[in-house]
Amino acid sequence: MVQPPQTLPRYFADDRPRFDAVIDVRSPAEFADDHIPGAINLPVLSDDERVRVGTIYKQVSPFEARKLGAALVSRNIARHLDEYFADKPKEYRPLVYCWRGGQRSGSLAIILSQIGFRTTVLAGGYKTYRTEVMDGLRDMAGRFTLRVLAGRTGSGKTRILREVAAGGGQVLDLEELAVHRGSLLGSEPDRPQPPQRLFESRLYERL
């Protein structure tokens, strides 16, 4: 059976249960926009499939949308079983989430639990996590005494930050989190900039 839902405060607790993987079953576009740090994306609906189901839900009927969705989800889960889960031992313990911790994550969780994996769904899903990030950023803003490292472009600020971090110091490198070197140097050619939500998640995790 599926394990009792994992609440977000419990997920972040020091004595939290250890999971072998955090699985985000939302569509690739949802995952790219933001996700829990360290999560992997095993979508039960592709971007196009999610649009199709949503359109039928609004324009035809919820029943027809669920029928189509069930067929698509089943095919995608079957592929994940053949590819990702094929070599996982019985002791494998995943934590699964979707947008609200509902049908998409529940579909995968039920099948994995029937196989024998101890599967847990994150209560409230990504929506609860996003609320935690925004509330957490506001709450943590006043907890730190920050020192701003300033200087001309090319003076070695990033190098200094890395040396401080290597020595065990606490460093908040906003340019690194944003994958951007400011107004003069701009973005890095080999690394895409994160969307705003993903940047905020990285900032939250770092703080």
ABEGO torsion letter per residue (X at the ends): XBBBBBBAAAAABAABBBBABBBBABBAAAAAABBBBGBBBBBABBAAAAAAAAAAAAABBAAAAAAAAAAAAAAAAAAAAAAAAAABBAABBBBBBBAAGBAAAAAAAAAAAAAGBBBBBBBGEAAAAAAAAAAAAAAAAAABBBBBBBEBBGAGAAAAAAAAAAAGBBBBBAAAAAGBAEAAAEBBAABBBBBAAAAAAAAAAAX
